[in-house]
Amino acid sequence: MKLTPIPSQSHEAIYRVEEADCGLLGIIAIHSTQLGPAAGGLRMRPYSDFDAALEDVQRLSAGMTYKNAAAGLPLGGGKAVILGDPATQKSPELLRAFGRAIESLNGRYVTAEDMGMSPADMATLAEVTRSVAGLPEGEFASGDPSPITARGIFNAITTAHEIRHGSRHLAGRRVSLQGLGHVGWYLASFLHEAGAQLIVTDVDAARVAAAVAEFGATAVGLDEIYGVEADIFAPCAIGAILNATTIPQLKVSIVAGGANNQLATPADAEALAARGILYAPDFVANGGGIINVATEILEIRDRAGFVAEKLAALDDTMRRILTEAARQGVSPDRVAIATVDQMLQAPHAAE
Ligand code: NAD
């Protein structure tokens, strides 16, 4: 296994990882270890070329610095990618070779499951490195993060609603929900419990039918979801869905959901603000997922207590961001980024 540093202006360290025998080519990007070990998942997918993978891993690892810091965790930001098709090119030898590369960094980067990876793959990595979370079993195994992610999003919706409308009650409120997967389904159940009316869409017709049956949801088409009359839009499927085409269609006062990278460009945060739509920054709203994984990375014994404390702190952070954005008359996304930048510049951060 060969680990070659790639010079970077934006990252603390980036390494090209290769081993010819098993066909491994990958990258580990450590954006920041200022607040703690760089934590972020390992993704495997067939990139068009090495540069495309390098761009993706840098964007994702920087994003993890912001997500982990906003969640109040003693973790920095990192990410890793393996170039290749997980269905045909993933092997235990390849995973172990990548695991040895992670281990050689002596805990500076801690990995977890991401696209193209499974809990069983994390167990294979764990044969050769201690720096891995998302294991299927073990004393600190943290399991499916989706319920905690959804709880954090539910809190974000409630707090945004309070700031915008002066009430935390969601009974009778209309919520349009895009994506009924792991996170979306739990969120739908929490919203239903709170008395909200759901308008849902998903590419998987069976999930939509189940939500209609279980929650009395109204089903709409994939592209219709943007234009429905509702109070809150909760994107819980894919990224870049807040863009120049969709934002003008929105008829909601709040956007708060769990999908990563909802904004197609930073300017779209300003476009939402200009339309008077309160946007709960995604990397804060969906921080419950990394809070859950952090219990495993940090080997927390009182898991429920830690999660409850961090979710409450995350909610406070969201409240401060939304309040400050309103006071300054700028987008919450801009305030959220500035808030983390300040945390990273604080003297204690470098200790
Ligand atoms: P998932 O794959 O379980 O669910 C995604 C759902 O979206 C699926 O039901 C899929 O059919 C649907 N979908 C895909 N494209 C769609 C489209 N164009 N329109 C409508 N529906 C579509 O994934 P998940 O774990 O629920 O994650 C959802 C989002 O939240 C992702 O962006 C993920 O990165 C983010 N996220 C998840 C977690 C977590 O704990 N799982 C944590 C943080 C962020």
Residues whose N, C-alpha, C, O or C-beta is under 5 A from the ligand:
A	BS01	NAD	P145 S146 T149 Q178 G179 L180 G181 H182 V183 G184 T201 D202 V203 D204 L222 C236 A237 I238 G258 A259 N260 N286 G289
